[in-house]
Amino acid sequence: MNPLPSKRPAVLILGANGRLGCAAAQAFNAAGWRVLVQVRRDPSPDLPACATLVRAALYEVDALNAAAAGASVLVHAVNPVYTRWDAEALPALHAGLDVAERLGAHFMLPGNVYNFGEGMPALLNEDTPQWPSTRKGEIRVQMEALMAQRAARGGFTA
């Protein structure tokens, strides 16, 4: 995988081998962005051939920042195995936020409905109350609160 010319805007995609990460890489590439893909194993053949491979672990914040210098967007497509969500979701988010802050990048995290619970309405919006009914929902509420707190400090935008 080879880097694109540096005059293009750059995006760092954490967890690029997953379905969301791969789709994001394809979409940003199609839009003309320089795509940097962080992966834990060999890259998926579905990733754009011109994407720059970043072989730093999620928790190697210094290495990720060095590899992604100049990236203005970070897509956090990291999705721990469901049986390890309790232990891994929040630490992974902290690492992604640390990278975004150091880059001064816009932070993107895909949404889900865990945080709204079993009684959620048919239509959700930014004012819909978050009443989680599962442990994953409780963690997701914590994740969103953490993102809001860190964004309020001004190191990145969410």
C-alpha positions as CSV (number, residue, x, y, z in Angstrom):
1,M,0.0,0.0,0.0
2,N,1.4,3.4,-1.0
3,P,0.6,6.8,0.3
4,L,-1.3,9.3,-1.8
5,P,0.1,12.8,-2.4
6,S,0.3,14.8,0.8
7,K,-1.7,17.7,-0.5
8,R,-4.8,15.7,0.0
9,P,-6.6,15.8,3.4
10,A,-5.7,12.8,5.5
11,V,-7.9,10.5,7.6
12,L,-6.6,7.9,10.1
13,I,-8.9,4.9,10.5
14,L,-8.4,2.9,13.6
15,G,-9.6,-0.7,13.2
16,A,-9.6,-0.5,9.4
17,N,-10.0,-4.2,8.8
18,G,-13.5,-4.4,10.2
19,R,-16.6,-3.8,8.1
20,L,-17.1,-0.2,9.2
21,G,-13.3,0.6,8.9
22,C,-13.1,-0.9,5.5
23,A,-16.2,0.9,4.3
24,A,-14.9,4.2,5.7
25,A,-11.5,3.7,4.0
26,Q,-13.2,3.1,0.7
27,A,-15.5,6.1,1.1
28,F,-12.7,8.5,2.1
29,N,-10.5,7.2,-0.7
30,A,-13.3,7.7,-3.3
31,A,-13.7,11.3,-2.0
32,G,-10.0,12.0,-2.7
33,W,-8.6,11.7,0.8
34,R,-5.2,10.3,1.8
35,V,-6.2,7.2,3.8
36,L,-4.1,5.9,6.7
37,V,-5.3,2.5,7.9
38,Q,-4.4,1.1,11.3
39,V,-4.7,-2.7,11.5
40,R,-3.8,-5.5,13.9
41,R,-3.2,-8.1,11.3
42,D,-2.6,-8.3,7.6
43,P,-4.8,-5.7,5.8
44,S,-8.0,-6.8,4.2
45,P,-8.0,-7.1,0.4
46,D,-11.0,-4.8,0.4
47,L,-9.0,-1.8,1.7
48,P,-8.0,0.7,-1.0
49,A,-4.7,-0.4,-2.6
50,C,-3.3,3.1,-2.2
51,A,-4.0,3.3,1.5
52,T,-1.1,3.8,3.8
53,L,-0.7,0.9,6.2
54,V,-0.1,1.9,9.8
55,R,1.3,-1.1,11.8
56,A,1.1,0.5,15.3
57,A,-1.0,-1.0,18.0
58,L,-4.0,1.0,19.2
59,Y,-2.3,1.8,22.5
60,E,0.9,3.0,20.9
61,V,-0.3,6.6,20.8
62,D,3.1,8.1,20.0
63,A,3.6,5.8,17.0
64,L,0.1,6.4,15.7
65,N,0.6,10.1,15.9
66,A,3.9,10.0,14.1
67,A,2.4,7.8,11.4
68,A,-0.7,10.0,11.0
69,A,0.9,13.4,11.3
70,G,-1.3,15.9,9.5
71,A,-4.5,13.8,9.6
72,S,-7.5,16.0,10.2
73,V,-10.0,13.2,10.8
74,L,-9.8,10.1,13.0
75,V,-12.4,7.4,12.5
76,H,-12.6,5.1,15.5
77,A,-13.8,1.9,13.9
78,V,-12.4,-0.3,16.7
79,N,-14.9,-2.9,17.9
80,P,-13.8,-5.3,20.6
81,V,-15.1,-8.8,20.5
82,Y,-18.5,-8.8,22.3
83,T,-17.2,-11.1,25.1
84,R,-14.4,-8.5,25.8
85,W,-16.5,-5.3,25.5
86,D,-16.6,-4.7,29.2
87,A,-12.8,-4.8,29.5
88,E,-11.8,-3.3,26.1
89,A,-14.3,-0.7,24.9
90,L,-13.4,2.2,27.2
91,P,-9.6,1.7,27.1
92,A,-9.8,1.6,23.3
93,L,-11.8,4.8,23.2
94,H,-9.3,6.5,25.6
95,A,-6.5,5.5,23.2
96,G,-8.4,6.8,20.1
97,L,-9.3,10.1,21.9
98,D,-5.6,10.5,22.9
99,V,-4.5,10.1,19.3
100,A,-7.2,12.6,18.1
101,E,-6.3,15.1,20.7
102,R,-2.6,15.0,19.7
103,L,-3.5,15.3,16.0
104,G,-6.0,18.0,16.7
105,A,-8.3,15.9,14.5
106,H,-12.1,15.6,14.2
107,F,-13.1,12.4,16.0
108,M,-15.7,10.1,14.5
109,L,-17.3,7.2,16.4
110,P,-20.1,5.2,14.9
111,G,-23.3,5.4,16.9
112,N,-25.4,2.4,18.1
113,V,-28.6,2.0,20.1
114,Y,-27.2,0.2,23.2
115,N,-27.4,3.4,25.2
116,F,-31.1,4.0,24.6
117,G,-32.3,0.7,26.1
118,E,-35.2,-1.6,25.5
119,G,-37.8,1.2,25.8
120,M,-36.3,3.4,23.1
121,P,-38.8,5.3,20.8
122,A,-39.0,4.5,17.1
123,L,-37.4,7.8,16.2
124,L,-34.1,8.8,17.9
125,N,-32.6,12.3,18.0
126,E,-30.0,14.1,20.0
127,D,-32.5,14.9,22.7
128,T,-33.6,11.2,23.2
129,P,-33.0,10.2,26.8
130,Q,-30.3,7.5,27.3
131,W,-31.7,4.8,29.5
132,P,-29.6,1.8,28.9
133,S,-30.9,-1.6,29.9
134,T,-27.8,-3.7,29.4
135,R,-24.1,-3.5,30.5
136,K,-23.1,-2.6,27.0
137,G,-25.6,0.2,27.0
138,E,-24.1,1.5,30.3
139,I,-20.6,1.4,28.8
140,R,-21.8,3.2,25.7
141,V,-23.3,6.0,27.8
142,Q,-19.9,6.3,29.6
143,M,-18.2,6.4,26.2
144,E,-20.4,9.2,24.9
145,A,-20.0,11.2,28.2
146,L,-16.2,10.8,27.9
147,M,-16.2,12.0,24.3
148,A,-18.2,15.1,25.3
149,Q,-15.9,15.9,28.2
150,R,-12.8,15.5,26.1
151,A,-14.2,17.5,23.2
152,A,-15.2,20.3,25.7
153,R,-11.5,20.6,26.6
154,G,-10.9,21.7,23.0
155,G,-8.3,19.2,21.8
156,F,-10.5,17.8,19.0
157,T,-14.1,18.0,17.7
158,A,-16.6,15.2,17.9
